[in-house]
């Protein structure tokens, strides 16, 4: 009787224990499923009014992007200037609907290794017109050799879970202040340009004019291939050599003025003489908040060319 009771008790205990194991397994699987976000974040980027970034590249100092009408402004604790609109659009596109690849870590124990602690990661905060905020910490970059796919680890600031998302987010967001600035010197559709006036010292000034479909230099026919090459590089000319706190103390030594169809005001770029280090300081009507240093940029030789740049090569005069 005692032996039979022990057997029955043992069977019951085994059944109960097995049930507990199955329940525990099922519970944790369901918990993991409920924790995982298929979409890490989804933001209505059309109503984003402010972006605050605390990049490691700036040692955690705030870089702020503020929407002012249709334009974006950039500021830190010293400078307020125009932002690179293309860079901001790219940033917003990355967060419009960010899908998760996998769960990198379920709790704080993974934060240090995945570099999403408050001190090791790059914090980014989006604020929208309806007063919603999206506060995230961007961490370590990873690379899958099998899929040849880059991924970045990221978490919501008020959650412990860390996710892996596609792309190079850790690099594109963790950038210095100047990376977000408007770098434009000249930008436009070269097909709309009809006249470029180069105002130089002494008697070296000249005018490049479009007559129908052909270009002329001071009235003489220009080499079409050379002219198209120059206009092509001029149509999107930028510089990252910012010269902050500069105020012109003289008249410009060189000026380029571009006019044409669908251009309400001429595009002008001026070059002011500077010291032996900066050489020249540039200023563009398309980017009035910024001044740029020539330094080692070679902008001067690409922008302010001589009229010979556009003239056809002289014919060889060898004897027959």
Secondary structure by P-SEA (a helix, b strand, c coil): caaaaaaaaaaaaaaaaaaaaaaaaaaaaaaaaaaccccccccccccccbbbbbcccccccbbbbbbcccbbbbbcccbbbbcaaaaaaaaaaaacbbbbccccccccccccccccccccbbbbbbbcccbbbbbbbbbbbbbbccccbbbbbbbcccccbbbbbcccccccccccccccccccccccccccccbbbbbbccccbbbbbbcccbbbcccccccaaaaaaaaaaacbbbbccccccccccccccbbbbbbcccccbbbbbbbbbbcccccbbbbbcccccbbbbccccccccccccccccccccccccccc
